[in-house]
Amino acid sequence: MYYILVVDDEPSVQRELRSLLENAGYRADIVEDFTCIPEYVQKVRPDLILLDVALPGADGITLCSKIRMMSDVPIIFITSQSSSSAELECMMTGGDDFIEKPYRPAVLLAHIAAVLRRVSGRSQNKVLVFHGIVLDLLDGTIQYEKKKVELSKNELHILSYFFTHKGEIVSREDLINALWDNESFVDDNTLSVNIRRIRRKLEDIGIKDLIQTKRGMGYRLKMREREDEAEGSL
């Protein structure tokens, strides 16, 4: 049974969403304390979050950014803000989907099911290993020997794509298409920024020159002369 966390401060919406989700076969939980939501998400590990934008204290956009620093949980924004700029901002900060209020219950449930299917499909292998480097898709970390570092959502997806295409040259266009599904939400500079951040984090745990730049072609993980046959997916 999927566990969905509802982050909305309107009691009527809370009741409506809880009833809708439970009747659809989900386990639903309502956030009551809005002061430490990222920490609560990390503690309870929901399968999906329904997040309002207008909240007391920190707004939903800020909360999404903070959650993305520690979790890859799918987030669907539910908001009365209907402008294209609001939708773009939600998606750029790490949202997986965007639903306007007032929503139709059947449409909302369809979006929830679609996001959960998409996430389930890309996380069948929970741990990926490459030359002793362990990429954990569940807790969003990469580890080498005894050092571990946390990854953002985009960093995790980029490394996951590299790990599942090891030995191949991956073009920038391939990365954008595979990671964001919609190029209107990312530009070439955004990808460059994420690659630089990944390289810095890898160096922090003792991994140098893992991601090679193939000029005019894209990127490739640096292969050893003889690859350990035991490496792959756990």
C-alpha positions as CSV (number, residue, x, y, z in Angstrom):
1,M,0.0,0.0,0.0
2,Y,1.5,3.4,-1.1
3,Y,1.9,6.0,1.7
4,I,1.0,9.5,0.7
5,L,1.8,12.6,2.8
6,V,-0.6,15.6,2.4
7,V,0.9,19.0,3.1
8,D,-1.9,21.5,3.0
9,D,-3.1,23.9,5.8
10,E,-6.8,24.1,4.9
11,P,-8.8,21.7,7.1
12,S,-11.5,21.1,4.5
13,V,-8.8,20.2,1.9
14,Q,-7.1,17.9,4.4
15,R,-10.3,16.0,5.1
16,E,-11.2,15.8,1.4
17,L,-7.8,14.5,0.4
18,R,-7.6,12.0,3.2
19,S,-11.0,10.6,2.3
20,L,-10.2,10.5,-1.4
21,L,-6.9,8.8,-0.9
22,E,-8.1,6.2,1.6
23,N,-11.1,5.3,-0.6
24,A,-8.6,4.8,-3.5
25,G,-6.6,2.3,-1.4
26,Y,-3.7,4.6,-0.3
27,R,-2.5,5.2,3.2
28,A,-2.8,9.0,3.9
29,D,-1.2,11.1,6.5
30,I,-1.8,14.9,7.1
31,V,1.0,17.2,8.2
32,E,0.0,19.2,11.3
33,D,3.3,20.8,12.2
34,F,4.6,23.0,9.4
35,T,7.9,24.1,11.1
36,C,9.9,20.9,10.3
37,I,8.4,19.3,7.3
38,P,11.7,18.2,5.5
39,E,12.8,16.5,8.7
40,Y,9.4,14.8,9.0
41,V,9.6,13.6,5.4
42,Q,13.0,12.1,6.1
43,K,11.7,10.3,9.2
44,V,8.4,8.8,7.8
45,R,9.6,8.3,4.2
46,P,6.3,8.6,2.2
47,D,6.0,7.2,-1.3
48,L,4.6,10.6,-2.6
49,I,3.8,14.1,-1.3
50,L,0.9,16.3,-2.2
51,L,2.2,19.8,-1.5
52,D,0.3,23.1,-1.5
53,V,2.3,26.3,-2.4
54,A,0.6,28.7,0.0
55,L,1.5,27.5,3.5
56,P,2.1,29.1,6.9
57,G,5.8,29.9,7.4
58,A,7.8,28.5,4.5
59,D,6.0,28.3,1.2
60,G,5.7,25.1,-0.8
61,I,8.4,26.1,-3.3
62,T,10.9,26.6,-0.5
63,L,9.9,23.4,1.2
64,C,10.3,21.5,-2.0
65,S,13.8,22.7,-2.4
66,K,14.7,21.7,1.1
67,I,13.1,18.3,0.7
68,R,15.1,17.7,-2.5
69,M,18.3,18.2,-0.5
70,M,17.6,15.0,1.5
71,S,15.0,13.0,-0.4
72,D,14.0,11.9,-4.0
73,V,10.3,11.4,-3.0
74,P,7.9,12.4,-5.8
75,I,6.1,15.6,-5.2
76,I,2.9,16.8,-6.8
77,F,2.1,20.4,-6.3
78,I,-1.6,21.2,-5.7
79,T,-2.3,24.9,-5.8
80,S,-4.7,27.6,-6.7
81,Q,-1.9,29.5,-8.6
82,S,-2.8,28.9,-12.2
83,S,-0.1,30.9,-14.0
84,S,2.4,29.2,-16.3
85,S,5.3,30.9,-14.3
86,A,4.0,29.3,-11.1
87,E,3.9,25.9,-12.8
88,L,7.4,26.4,-14.2
89,E,8.8,27.4,-10.8
90,C,7.2,24.4,-9.1
91,M,8.8,22.0,-11.7
92,M,12.2,23.8,-11.6
93,T,12.5,23.4,-7.9
94,G,12.0,19.6,-8.1
95,G,8.3,19.0,-8.4
96,D,7.1,16.0,-10.4
97,D,3.7,17.2,-11.3
98,F,1.4,20.2,-11.0
99,I,-2.4,20.2,-10.4
100,E,-4.6,23.3,-10.2
101,K,-7.3,23.9,-7.6
102,P,-10.1,23.2,-7.8
103,Y,-9.2,19.8,-9.1
104,R,-11.3,16.9,-10.2
105,P,-10.8,13.9,-7.9
106,A,-10.6,11.4,-10.7
107,V,-8.0,13.5,-12.5
108,L,-5.9,14.0,-9.3
109,L,-6.0,10.2,-8.7
110,A,-4.9,9.6,-12.3
111,H,-1.9,11.9,-11.9
112,I,-0.9,10.3,-8.6
113,A,-1.1,6.8,-10.2
114,A,1.0,8.0,-13.2
115,V,3.7,9.5,-11.0
116,L,3.9,6.4,-8.8
117,R,4.2,4.1,-11.9
118,R,6.9,6.3,-13.3
119,V,8.9,6.3,-10.1
120,S,8.4,2.6,-9.5
121,G,9.6,1.8,-13.0
122,R,12.8,3.7,-12.7
123,S,13.7,2.4,-9.2
124,Q,13.4,-1.4,-9.7
125,N,17.1,-1.6,-9.0
126,K,17.6,0.1,-5.6
127,V,21.4,0.0,-5.6
128,L,23.7,0.4,-8.5
129,V,27.4,-0.4,-8.3
130,F,30.3,0.7,-10.5
131,H,34.0,-0.1,-9.6
132,G,33.2,-0.2,-5.9
133,I,31.2,3.0,-6.1
134,V,27.7,2.4,-4.6
135,L,24.7,4.5,-5.7
136,D,21.8,4.1,-3.4
137,L,18.5,5.1,-5.1
138,L,16.4,4.8,-2.0
139,D,18.3,7.2,0.3
140,G,19.8,9.3,-2.4
141,T,23.5,8.8,-1.6
142,I,26.7,7.8,-3.3
143,Q,29.4,5.9,-1.3
144,Y,33.0,5.0,-2.0
145,E,34.9,2.9,0.6
146,K,33.8,4.5,3.9
147,K,32.8,7.9,2.7
148,K,29.2,8.8,1.7
149,V,27.6,12.0,0.4
150,E,24.0,13.0,-0.2
151,L,22.7,13.9,-3.6
152,S,19.9,16.2,-4.9
153,K,17.1,14.7,-7.0
154,N,18.7,15.8,-10.3
155,E,22.2,14.7,-9.2
156,L,20.8,11.3,-8.3
157,H,19.0,10.9,-11.7
158,I,22.1,12.0,-13.6
159,L,24.3,9.4,-11.9
160,S,21.7,6.7,-12.2
161,Y,21.5,7.3,-15.9
162,F,25.3,7.1,-16.2
163,F,25.4,3.9,-14.1
164,T,22.8,2.2,-16.2
165,H,24.6,3.3,-19.4
166,K,28.2,2.5,-18.3
167,G,30.6,2.2,-21.2
168,E,28.4,4.3,-23.4
169,I,28.8,8.0,-24.4
170,V,25.8,9.8,-23.2
171,S,24.9,13.0,-25.0
172,R,23.6,16.1,-23.2
173,E,20.4,15.8,-25.2
174,D,19.9,12.2,-24.0
175,L,20.4,13.4,-20.4
176,I,17.9,16.2,-20.7
177,N,15.3,14.0,-22.3
178,A,15.8,11.1,-19.9
179,L,15.9,13.1,-16.7
180,W,13.3,15.8,-17.1
181,D,11.0,14.4,-19.7
182,N,10.2,17.9,-20.9
183,E,12.9,20.2,-22.1
184,S,11.0,23.4,-21.4
185,F,11.8,22.9,-17.7
186,V,15.6,22.8,-18.1
187,D,18.3,24.5,-20.2
188,D,21.8,23.6,-21.2
189,N,23.3,25.7,-18.4
190,T,21.2,23.8,-15.7
191,L,22.7,20.5,-16.8
192,S,26.2,22.0,-16.7
193,V,25.7,23.2,-13.1
194,N,24.5,19.8,-12.0
195,I,27.5,18.0,-13.6
196,R,29.9,20.4,-11.8
197,R,28.2,19.8,-8.5
198,I,28.3,16.0,-9.0
199,R,32.0,16.2,-9.8
200,R,32.7,18.2,-6.6
201,K,30.7,15.8,-4.5
202,L,32.6,12.8,-6.0
203,E,35.9,14.4,-5.2
204,D,34.8,15.0,-1.6
205,I,34.6,11.2,-1.2
206,G,37.8,10.5,-3.0
207,I,36.6,9.8,-6.6
208,K,38.4,11.8,-9.3
209,D,37.7,12.0,-13.0
210,L,34.8,9.5,-12.9
211,I,32.7,11.5,-15.4
212,Q,34.7,12.1,-18.6
213,T,33.8,14.8,-21.0
214,K,33.9,13.6,-24.6
215,R,34.2,16.9,-26.5
216,G,31.4,17.4,-29.0
217,M,29.8,14.1,-28.0
218,G,28.8,14.2,-24.3
219,Y,29.9,12.3,-21.2
220,R,31.1,8.8,-20.3
221,L,32.0,7.0,-17.0
222,K,35.7,6.3,-16.9
223,M,36.2,2.5,-17.3
224,R,39.0,0.5,-16.0
225,E,41.0,-1.7,-18.4
226,R,39.3,-4.8,-16.9
227,E,35.9,-4.4,-15.4
228,D,35.0,-6.5,-12.4
229,E,32.3,-8.9,-13.6
230,A,30.7,-8.9,-10.2
231,E,29.7,-5.3,-10.5
232,G,26.3,-4.2,-11.7
233,S,22.9,-3.9,-9.9
234,L,22.3,-5.4,-6.4
